Amino acid sequence: MVDETNAGKYINVLKDTITALVRQETPDLSARQLAVFLICYLNETVQTVRGLAATLKVSKPAITRALDRLEELGMLSRKIDPMDRRSVLVQRSDIGNDHLSNIQSIMLKASKEIIQQDN
């Protein structure tokens, strides 16, 4: 169960993670770009522009703009669905996998630091 104490810890892990990402010499992602990125990398199902828009409850053009940036950074790519040419599939990349690993290691470090502060 998450109580206020734990919620405070989680928000500090988030703050420390975002702060570390901003300090790195990697491109900053907006909240929307980060949400799209994480959905694509943490969900096992193949993502589509339409599906991402529905999940995040934003317009398809908003998802397209986020994907444009992520594709520009090499974190994702898009291709036409061969089964339904109206649909655009989002694909992961090695650069994106590395970025996810980086985020996970930063979060793990931040979590350990917060746990140590409690002891």
N, C-alpha and C positions, 0 to 999 in steps of 0.2 A: 504494500500500500504506500502511496506517495503522500507524505505529509508536508507541511510547510518547510520543515528543516531540510528534507530531501529535495524539495523543489528549489530551495535556495542553492543547494549543492549543484543541481543540474544546470541552473542558470549560470552559475560561476564556471562550470565546465564549458558551457557554450561560449561565455564571454572570453575565457582563456583561449579556447580553440580559435575563435574568430580573430582575436588579437594576434595570435601566433601566425595565422594565415596572412593577415594584413602585413605583418612584419617581414614575411618571407618575400623573396624576389619572384614570386609567382603572381600571375594576374588575379586581381580581385574579382569575385563573382557577386552579382546582386543576389538578394534573397530569392527572387524568382529563378534565376539561373542555378543557384545552389539547390533549390527544391527540385527542379527538373533533373539536374545531374544526379541527385541522391535517389530519386524515384527510379531513374533508368538503371542505376548501379545496384540498388538494394532489392529491387523486385526482380524475380526470376523470369517473369513474363516479358515478351517483346513489347516494347512501347511504341505507340503511334502518336502522331500529333493530336489527332482527335481524342485519343484516350488520355493523354496528358492534360489537355484542355479540360476535359470532364473531371479528372481527378483533382486538379487544382482550382476548378471553377473559375477559369479565366478564358478569354477568347483564344481561338486558334492563332490569330496574328500575334498575340502576346507570347504564345509558346514558340511560334516561328522565330520571333526576335531573340528569345532566350537560346533557342537551338542554333541560330546564326552565330551567336557569340561563342557558344560551346564548341561548335564546329570549327570556327576560326581558330580556337585555341587547341584544336586537335583532340578534344576530350570525347567527342561524339561525332558520328556521321549519320547521314540519312540516305535512304534508298527507297525507291518505289517498290511497293509490295507486288511481287510477281503474280500473286493470286488475286489481287484487287488493285488495279493500277490507280485507283482513286486514293489509296491509302499510302501514307509515308511511314516507313519503319525507321526507328532510331536504333543505331548500333553503337556498341561500346568500342573503346579503343585502348591500346596499351597505355597511352598517355593518361587517359581517364582512370584506368586501373591504378596507375601510379599515384594519381592525385587522391583517389579514395584511400589508398594505403597511407598516404601522408596525413590525411585528415584523421584516420583512425589512430595513428600513432600519436598525433598531437592530443587527441581526446583522451587516450589512455594515460599519457603523461599528466595531463591536467587533472584527471580523475585521481590518480595516485597522489598527486600533490595535495589535493583537497582532503583526501582520506588521512594523509599524514598530519595535516593541520588539526584534524579532529582528535588525534591520539596524543 
